[in-house]
Amino acid sequence: MYSICMTALLEKAIEKASALPTAEQEAIGALILEEIASESRWNAQFASSQNVLERLAKEAVSEFNEGKTLPFEKDSDLAHD
């Protein structure tokens, strides 16, 4: 049916969705496309943050090596924003 490579599970889902009323097909199509777009945005953001993450990791290791950190208490309540 499709000329592209598709997993059996996705093909089964598309086949079942194609039997639904038009409005439901449109809703499922929109959900799938939004999920794909969201994944693309996440990948782009993650890729562009690698330099910042590397710098923060080096800073954390440096602070640890200099004795500027405290041990993590398993049951402590960490402050966060």
Contact map, one row per residue, 1 for C-alpha under 8 A:
111000000000000000000000000000000000000000000000000000000000000000000000000000000
111111000000000000000000000000000000000000000000000000000000000000000000000000000
111110000000000000000000000000000000000000000000000000000000000000000000000000000
011111000000000000000000000000000000000000000000000000000000000000000000000000000
011111100000000000000000000000000000000000000000000000000000000000000000000000000
010111110110000000000000000000000000000000000000000000000000000000000000000000000
000011111110000000000000000000000000000000000000000000000000000000000000000000000
000001111111000000000000000000000000000000000000000000000000000000000000000000000
000000111111100000000000000000000000000000000000000000000000000000000000000000000
000001111111110000000000000000000000000000000000000000000000000000000000000000000
000001111111111000000000000000000000000000000000000000000000000000000000000000000
000000011111111100000000000000000000000000000000000000000000000000000000000000000
000000001111111110000000000000000000000000000000000000000000000000000000000000000
000000000111111111000000000000000000000000000000000000000000000000000000000000000
000000000011111111100000000000000000000000000000000000000000000000000000000000000
000000000001111111110000000000000000000000000000000000000000000000000000000000000
000000000000111111110001100100000000000000000000000000000000000000000000000000000
000000000000011111111000100000000000000000000000000000000000000000000000000000000
000000000000001111111000000000000000000000000000000000000000000000000000000000000
000000000000000111111101100000000000000000000000000000000000000000000000000000000
000000000000000001111111100000000000000000000000000000000000000000000000000000000
000000000000000000011111110000000000000000000000000000000000000000000000000000000
000000000000000000001111111000000000000000000000000000000000000000000000000000000
000000000000000010011111111100000000000000000000000000000000000000000000000000000
000000000000000011011111111110000000000000000000000000000000000000000000000000000
000000000000000000000111111111000000000000000000000000000000000000000000000000000
000000000000000000000011111111100000000000000000000000000000000000000000000000000
000000000000000010000001111111110000000000000000000000000000000000000000000000000
000000000000000000000000111111111000000000000000000000000000000000000000000000000
000000000000000000000000011111111100000000000000000000000000000000000000000000000
000000000000000000000000001111111110000000000000000000000000000000000000000000000
000000000000000000000000000111111111000000000000000000000000000000000000000000000
000000000000000000000000000011111111100000000000000000000000000000000000000000000
000000000000000000000000000001111111110000000000000000000000000000000000000000000
000000000000000000000000000000111111111000000000000000000000000000000000000000000
000000000000000000000000000000011111111100000000000000000000000000000000000000000
000000000000000000000000000000001111111110000000000000000000000000000000000000000
000000000000000000000000000000000111111111000000000000000000000000000000000000000
000000000000000000000000000000000011111111100000000000000000000000000000000000000
000000000000000000000000000000000001111111110000000000000000000000000000000000000
000000000000000000000000000000000000111111111000000000000000000000000000000000000
000000000000000000000000000000000000011111111100000000000000000000000000000000000
000000000000000000000000000000000000001111111110000000000000000000000000000000000
000000000000000000000000000000000000000111111111000000000000000000000000000000000
000000000000000000000000000000000000000011111111100000000000000000000000000000000
000000000000000000000000000000000000000001111111110000000000000000000000000000000
000000000000000000000000000000000000000000111111110000000000000000000000000000000
000000000000000000000000000000000000000000011111111000000000000000000000000000000
000000000000000000000000000000000000000000001111111110000000000000000000000000000
000000000000000000000000000000000000000000000111111111000000000000000000000000000
000000000000000000000000000000000000000000000001111111100000000000000000000000000
000000000000000000000000000000000000000000000000111111110000000000000000000000000
000000000000000000000000000000000000000000000000111111111000000000000000000000000
000000000000000000000000000000000000000000000000011111111100000000000000000000000
000000000000000000000000000000000000000000000000001111111110000000000000000000000
000000000000000000000000000000000000000000000000000111111111000000000000000000000
000000000000000000000000000000000000000000000000000011111111100000000000000000000
000000000000000000000000000000000000000000000000000001111111110000000000000000000
000000000000000000000000000000000000000000000000000000111111111000000000000000000
000000000000000000000000000000000000000000000000000000011111111100000000000000000
000000000000000000000000000000000000000000000000000000001111111110000000000000000
000000000000000000000000000000000000000000000000000000000111111111000000000000000
000000000000000000000000000000000000000000000000000000000011111111111000000000000
000000000000000000000000000000000000000000000000000000000001111111111000000000000
000000000000000000000000000000000000000000000000000000000000111111110000000000000
000000000000000000000000000000000000000000000000000000000000011111110000000000000
000000000000000000000000000000000000000000000000000000000000001111111100000000000
000000000000000000000000000000000000000000000000000000000000001111111100000000000
000000000000000000000000000000000000000000000000000000000000001100111110000000000
000000000000000000000000000000000000000000000000000000000000000000111111000000000
000000000000000000000000000000000000000000000000000000000000000000001111100000000
000000000000000000000000000000000000000000000000000000000000000000000111110100000
000000000000000000000000000000000000000000000000000000000000000000000011111100000
000000000000000000000000000000000000000000000000000000000000000000000001111100000
000000000000000000000000000000000000000000000000000000000000000000000000111110000
000000000000000000000000000000000000000000000000000000000000000000000001111111000
000000000000000000000000000000000000000000000000000000000000000000000000001111100
000000000000000000000000000000000000000000000000000000000000000000000000000111110
000000000000000000000000000000000000000000000000000000000000000000000000000011111
000000000000000000000000000000000000000000000000000000000000000000000000000001111
000000000000000000000000000000000000000000000000000000000000000000000000000000111
